[in-house]
Amino acid sequence: TVPAEPAPPVVSWADAETRLVARLTAAGRREASVRYYRKVLRIVRTFCKGCEGPAEVSPDQAQAWADQYATAKGRCDRPRSGHTAFSTIRGAAALWDRW
């Protein structure tokens, strides 16, 4: 039998944010972009309370978050605009796909 590969270490949310900021800064991203991606990471983290880090977010959890975020009310108990929901969900997808 083939020995099982050891599980990769779990990266905490805080460590993931630190690494993300370092990579975005090294890639020359603007400070506003860095703040935006940090905000997106915090939004997802708030929804996925049971996960110790971003690697533990399953595709089903990600879809549940996107569905909830797109339909939940935003500030002042008003519905979130379609543009806001779309851009935030797209930002989260970019984080998981590229960074």
mmCIF file of the C-alpha atoms, coordinates in Angstrom:
data_MODEL
# 
_entry.id   MODEL 
# 
loop_
_atom_site.group_PDB 
_atom_site.id 
_atom_site.type_symbol 
_atom_site.label_atom_id 
_atom_site.label_alt_id 
_atom_site.label_comp_id 
_atom_site.label_asym_id 
_atom_site.label_entity_id 
_atom_site.label_seq_id 
_atom_site.pdbx_PDB_ins_code 
_atom_site.Cartn_x 
_atom_site.Cartn_y 
_atom_site.Cartn_z 
_atom_site.occupancy 
_atom_site.B_iso_or_equiv 
_atom_site.pdbx_formal_charge 
_atom_site.auth_seq_id 
_atom_site.auth_comp_id 
_atom_site.auth_asym_id 
_atom_site.auth_atom_id 
_atom_site.pdbx_PDB_model_num 
ATOM 1  C CA . THR A 1 1  ? 0.000   0.000  0.000  1.00 0.00 ? 1  THR A CA 1 
ATOM 2  C CA . VAL A 1 2  ? 0.982   3.583  -0.578 1.00 0.00 ? 2  VAL A CA 1 
ATOM 3  C CA . PRO A 1 3  ? 1.501   5.553  2.632  1.00 0.00 ? 3  PRO A CA 1 
ATOM 4  C CA . ALA A 1 4  ? -0.927  8.420  3.085  1.00 0.00 ? 4  ALA A CA 1 
ATOM 5  C CA . GLU A 1 5  ? 0.486   11.863 2.554  1.00 0.00 ? 5  GLU A CA 1 
ATOM 6  C CA . PRO A 1 6  ? 0.564   14.012 5.669  1.00 0.00 ? 6  PRO A CA 1 
ATOM 7  C CA . ALA A 1 7  ? -2.157  16.633 5.816  1.00 0.00 ? 7  ALA A CA 1 
ATOM 8  C CA . PRO A 1 8  ? -0.950  20.127 4.983  1.00 0.00 ? 8  PRO A CA 1 
ATOM 9  C CA . PRO A 1 9  ? -0.706  22.439 7.982  1.00 0.00 ? 9  PRO A CA 1 
ATOM 10 C CA . VAL A 1 10 ? -3.805  24.511 8.677  1.00 0.00 ? 10 VAL A CA 1 
ATOM 11 C CA . VAL A 1 11 ? -3.207  28.190 7.996  1.00 0.00 ? 11 VAL A CA 1 
ATOM 12 C CA . SER A 1 12 ? -5.127  30.368 10.439 1.00 0.00 ? 12 SER A CA 1 
ATOM 13 C CA . TRP A 1 13 ? -7.247  33.282 9.267  1.00 0.00 ? 13 TRP A CA 1 
ATOM 14 C CA . ALA A 1 14 ? -4.768  35.745 10.806 1.00 0.00 ? 14 ALA A CA 1 
ATOM 15 C CA . ASP A 1 15 ? -1.797  34.074 9.109  1.00 0.00 ? 15 ASP A CA 1 
ATOM 16 C CA . ALA A 1 16 ? -3.682  33.984 5.803  1.00 0.00 ? 16 ALA A CA 1 
ATOM 17 C CA . GLU A 1 17 ? -4.382  37.707 6.074  1.00 0.00 ? 17 GLU A CA 1 
ATOM 18 C CA . THR A 1 18 ? -0.727  38.449 6.830  1.00 0.00 ? 18 THR A CA 1 
ATOM 19 C CA . ARG A 1 19 ? 0.398   36.362 3.850  1.00 0.00 ? 19 ARG A CA 1 
ATOM 20 C CA . LEU A 1 20 ? -2.227  37.952 1.605  1.00 0.00 ? 20 LEU A CA 1 
ATOM 21 C CA . VAL A 1 21 ? -1.123  41.480 2.489  1.00 0.00 ? 21 VAL A CA 1 
ATOM 22 C CA . ALA A 1 22 ? 2.525   40.563 1.876  1.00 0.00 ? 22 ALA A CA 1 
ATOM 23 C CA . ARG A 1 23 ? 1.757   39.012 -1.527 1.00 0.00 ? 23 ARG A CA 1 
ATOM 24 C CA . LEU A 1 24 ? -0.511  41.848 -2.644 1.00 0.00 ? 24 LEU A CA 1 
ATOM 25 C CA . THR A 1 25 ? 2.054   44.428 -1.585 1.00 0.00 ? 25 THR A CA 1 
ATOM 26 C CA . ALA A 1 26 ? 4.882   42.550 -3.320 1.00 0.00 ? 26 ALA A CA 1 
ATOM 27 C CA . ALA A 1 27 ? 2.725   42.402 -6.460 1.00 0.00 ? 27 ALA A CA 1 
ATOM 28 C CA . GLY A 1 28 ? 2.411   46.195 -6.371 1.00 0.00 ? 28 GLY A CA 1 
ATOM 29 C CA . ARG A 1 29 ? -1.305  46.368 -5.600 1.00 0.00 ? 29 ARG A CA 1 
ATOM 30 C CA . ARG A 1 30 ? -2.655  49.709 -4.438 1.00 0.00 ? 30 ARG A CA 1 
ATOM 31 C CA . GLU A 1 31 ? -3.380  50.226 -0.734 1.00 0.00 ? 31 GLU A CA 1 
ATOM 32 C CA . ALA A 1 32 ? -7.098  50.543 -1.518 1.00 0.00 ? 32 ALA A CA 1 
ATOM 33 C CA . SER A 1 33 ? -7.019  47.115 -3.187 1.00 0.00 ? 33 SER A CA 1 
ATOM 34 C CA . VAL A 1 34 ? -5.245  45.599 -0.197 1.00 0.00 ? 34 VAL A CA 1 
ATOM 35 C CA . ARG A 1 35 ? -7.895  47.059 2.141  1.00 0.00 ? 35 ARG A CA 1 
ATOM 36 C CA . TYR A 1 36 ? -10.667 45.708 -0.120 1.00 0.00 ? 36 TYR A CA 1 
ATOM 37 C CA . TYR A 1 37 ? -9.326  42.138 -0.128 1.00 0.00 ? 37 TYR A CA 1 
ATOM 38 C CA . ARG A 1 38 ? -8.780  42.243 3.631  1.00 0.00 ? 38 ARG A CA 1 
ATOM 39 C CA . LYS A 1 39 ? -12.419 43.312 4.012  1.00 0.00 ? 39 LYS A CA 1 
ATOM 40 C CA . VAL A 1 40 ? -13.606 40.456 1.787  1.00 0.00 ? 40 VAL A CA 1 
ATOM 41 C CA . LEU A 1 41 ? -11.568 37.984 3.831  1.00 0.00 ? 41 LEU A CA 1 
ATOM 42 C CA . ARG A 1 42 ? -13.142 39.313 7.058  1.00 0.00 ? 42 ARG A CA 1 
ATOM 43 C CA . ILE A 1 43 ? -16.660 38.997 5.602  1.00 0.00 ? 43 ILE A CA 1 
ATOM 44 C CA . VAL A 1 44 ? -16.103 35.363 4.634  1.00 0.00 ? 44 VAL A CA 1 
ATOM 45 C CA . ARG A 1 45 ? -14.419 34.631 7.974  1.00 0.00 ? 45 ARG A CA 1 
ATOM 46 C CA . THR A 1 46 ? -17.437 35.999 9.850  1.00 0.00 ? 46 THR A CA 1 
ATOM 47 C CA . PHE A 1 47 ? -19.754 33.628 7.979  1.00 0.00 ? 47 PHE A CA 1 
ATOM 48 C CA . CYS A 1 48 ? -17.481 30.567 8.291  1.00 0.00 ? 48 CYS A CA 1 
ATOM 49 C CA . LYS A 1 49 ? -17.055 30.661 12.071 1.00 0.00 ? 49 LYS A CA 1 
ATOM 50 C CA . GLY A 1 50 ? -16.395 26.913 12.355 1.00 0.00 ? 50 GLY A CA 1 
ATOM 51 C CA . CYS A 1 51 ? -13.385 27.024 10.032 1.00 0.00 ? 51 CYS A CA 1 
ATOM 52 C CA . GLU A 1 52 ? -9.930  27.568 11.494 1.00 0.00 ? 52 GLU A CA 1 
ATOM 53 C CA . GLY A 1 53 ? -8.645  29.027 8.227  1.00 0.00 ? 53 GLY A CA 1 
ATOM 54 C CA . PRO A 1 54 ? -9.564  29.667 4.603  1.00 0.00 ? 54 PRO A CA 1 
ATOM 55 C CA . ALA A 1 55 ? -8.439  26.212 3.453  1.00 0.00 ? 55 ALA A CA 1 
ATOM 56 C CA . GLU A 1 56 ? -11.228 24.657 5.516  1.00 0.00 ? 56 GLU A CA 1 
ATOM 57 C CA . VAL A 1 57 ? -13.970 26.505 3.619  1.00 0.00 ? 57 VAL A CA 1 
ATOM 58 C CA . SER A 1 58 ? -15.651 23.859 1.494  1.00 0.00 ? 58 SER A CA 1 
ATOM 59 C CA . PRO A 1 59 ? -17.261 24.555 -1.900 1.00 0.00 ? 59 PRO A CA 1 
ATOM 60 C CA . ASP A 1 60 ? -20.678 24.034 -0.278 1.00 0.00 ? 60 ASP A CA 1 
ATOM 61 C CA . GLN A 1 61 ? -19.872 26.566 2.454  1.00 0.00 ? 61 GLN A CA 1 
ATOM 62 C CA . ALA A 1 62 ? -18.623 29.033 -0.151 1.00 0.00 ? 62 ALA A CA 1 
ATOM 63 C CA . GLN A 1 63 ? -21.851 28.683 -2.116 1.00 0.00 ? 63 GLN A CA 1 
ATOM 64 C CA . ALA A 1 64 ? -23.938 29.050 1.044  1.00 0.00 ? 64 ALA A CA 1 
ATOM 65 C CA . TRP A 1 65 ? -22.008 32.227 1.896  1.00 0.00 ? 65 TRP A CA 1 
ATOM 66 C CA . ALA A 1 66 ? -22.520 33.664 -1.598 1.00 0.00 ? 66 ALA A CA 1 
ATOM 67 C CA . ASP A 1 67 ? -26.257 32.897 -1.483 1.00 0.00 ? 67 ASP A CA 1 
ATOM 68 C CA . GLN A 1 68 ? -26.612 34.411 1.988  1.00 0.00 ? 68 GLN A CA 1 
ATOM 69 C CA . TYR A 1 69 ? -24.512 37.487 1.152  1.00 0.00 ? 69 TYR A CA 1 
ATOM 70 C CA . ALA A 1 70 ? -26.458 38.174 -2.040 1.00 0.00 ? 70 ALA A CA 1 
ATOM 71 C CA . THR A 1 71 ? -29.817 38.089 -0.270 1.00 0.00 ? 71 THR A CA 1 
ATOM 72 C CA . ALA A 1 72 ? -29.059 39.474 3.223  1.00 0.00 ? 72 ALA A CA 1 
ATOM 73 C CA . LYS A 1 73 ? -29.695 43.046 4.196  1.00 0.00 ? 73 LYS A CA 1 
ATOM 74 C CA . GLY A 1 74 ? -26.760 45.403 4.362  1.00 0.00 ? 74 GLY A CA 1 
ATOM 75 C CA . ARG A 1 75 ? -26.304 48.522 6.440  1.00 0.00 ? 75 ARG A CA 1 
ATOM 76 C CA . CYS A 1 76 ? -29.317 50.327 7.878  1.00 0.00 ? 76 CYS A CA 1 
ATOM 77 C CA . ASP A 1 77 ? -31.514 47.259 7.320  1.00 0.00 ? 77 ASP A CA 1 
ATOM 78 C CA . ARG A 1 78 ? -31.694 47.984 3.574  1.00 0.00 ? 78 ARG A CA 1 
ATOM 79 C CA . PRO A 1 79 ? -31.241 45.305 0.934  1.00 0.00 ? 79 PRO A CA 1 
ATOM 80 C CA . ARG A 1 80 ? -27.682 45.082 -0.351 1.00 0.00 ? 80 ARG A CA 1 
ATOM 81 C CA . SER A 1 81 ? -27.384 46.358 -3.916 1.00 0.00 ? 81 SER A CA 1 
ATOM 82 C CA . GLY A 1 82 ? -26.833 43.802 -6.653 1.00 0.00 ? 82 GLY A CA 1 
ATOM 83 C CA . HIS A 1 83 ? -23.611 45.560 -7.612 1.00 0.00 ? 83 HIS A CA 1 
ATOM 84 C CA . THR A 1 84 ? -22.224 45.334 -4.065 1.00 0.00 ? 84 THR A CA 1 
ATOM 85 C CA . ALA A 1 85 ? -23.143 41.664 -3.741 1.00 0.00 ? 85 ALA A CA 1 
ATOM 86 C CA . PHE A 1 86 ? -21.678 40.822 -7.155 1.00 0.00 ? 86 PHE A CA 1 
ATOM 87 C CA . SER A 1 87 ? -18.388 42.650 -6.596 1.00 0.00 ? 87 SER A CA 1 
ATOM 88 C CA . THR A 1 88 ? -17.854 41.209 -3.105 1.00 0.00 ? 88 THR A CA 1 
ATOM 89 C CA . ILE A 1 89 ? -18.611 37.659 -4.246 1.00 0.00 ? 89 ILE A CA 1 
ATOM 90 C CA . ARG A 1 90 ? -16.321 38.139 -7.234 1.00 0.00 ? 90 ARG A CA 1 
ATOM 91 C CA . GLY A 1 91 ? -13.603 39.475 -4.912 1.00 0.00 ? 91 GLY A CA 1 
ATOM 92 C CA . ALA A 1 92 ? -13.885 36.384 -2.719 1.00 0.00 ? 92 ALA A CA 1 
ATOM 93 C CA . ALA A 1 93 ? -13.660 34.132 -5.773 1.00 0.00 ? 93 ALA A CA 1 
ATOM 94 C CA . ALA A 1 94 ? -10.532 35.987 -6.889 1.00 0.00 ? 94 ALA A CA 1 
ATOM 95 C CA . LEU A 1 95 ? -8.955  35.492 -3.461 1.00 0.00 ? 95 LEU A CA 1 
ATOM 96 C CA . TRP A 1 96 ? -9.492  31.731 -3.545 1.00 0.00 ? 96 TRP A CA 1 
ATOM 97 C CA . ASP A 1 97 ? -8.585  31.342 -7.234 1.00 0.00 ? 97 ASP A CA 1 
ATOM 98 C CA . ARG A 1 98 ? -5.482  33.475 -7.469 1.00 0.00 ? 98 ARG A CA 1 
ATOM 99 C CA . TRP A 1 99 ? -4.028  34.455 -4.110 1.00 0.00 ? 99 TRP A CA 1 
# 
